[in-house]
């Protein structure tokens, strides 16, 4: 919102729809690489019952940091809580 106010060239605030979203909308992956990654993450989250971090978490099983996996979950629109 602040960015829109600062960048607004007139007295009226005009925001396009993409700027109103917070990125948490579950959108289907667009690229083939994303589809493969999405399916792999979903499978591992099912195996770990939605656990992302920790010794038995999905991030460890995938060989990455928890924060990296969280970023990918957001990018792919995956909510790990649905696998509890």
N, C-alpha and C positions, 0 to 999 in steps of 0.2 A: 504494500500500500504506500509506504513512504517513497519507494522508488518511483511509483506512478505520479505522486505529487511533485517530486523533484523534476521529473522529466516532462511533465505536462507543459506544453507550449502556450496554453491559454489559461483563462480564469477558471474554466470548467475542467473537471477531472474526467477523463475518458480512459476507461480500462477495457482492454479486449479480454475475451473469455479465457484464453490460456493463462493470462496473468492472474486470474482469480483462483486457479486451482492450486492446491498445495502439493501436488505430486503424489498423493496417496490413492489415486484412483486406480483400480485394478484394470489395466489395459493389457490386452494380449500382446505378447512379444511380436515384433515386426520382422526381424531378420532370422535366418535359419540358425545362425550361431546362438542367438538369444533363445530360440525355441529349445535347442539342445541344452543350453545352460539352465533354462527354466525347468525343464523336465528332470535334469540331474539334481538340482536344488530341491525340488518338490519331493523326489524320491528319498533323498537323504533326510529331509525334514520329517517325512513320515516315519523313517527308521528311528530317528532320535526323538520322536513325539514332540516336535516343535522346538526342541532345545537348540539354540543357536551357539551359545558360548560354553565354555567349560571343557573338561577333559573328554567327555562323551558327547560333546555338541557337534553340530553340523560343520561348523567352521574348522574344527580340528580334523574331522574326517575328510574334509575337502582340501586340507593342507593350506589354509589361509587364515589370516587374522579375523577375529570376530567383527571388527569394524568394516573390513572389506566386504564380508558377507552381508552385513547390514546394508551397506551401500547398494550392493547388487540386488538385495531383496526389494529395496525401494525402487530401483530402476526398473525391475521386472514386474513390480506390482504384486509381490508375494507377501502375505501376512502370515508369519510363522505361528501365530496363535490359532489359526484354523486347523493346525495339526496336533493340538493337545489331546 
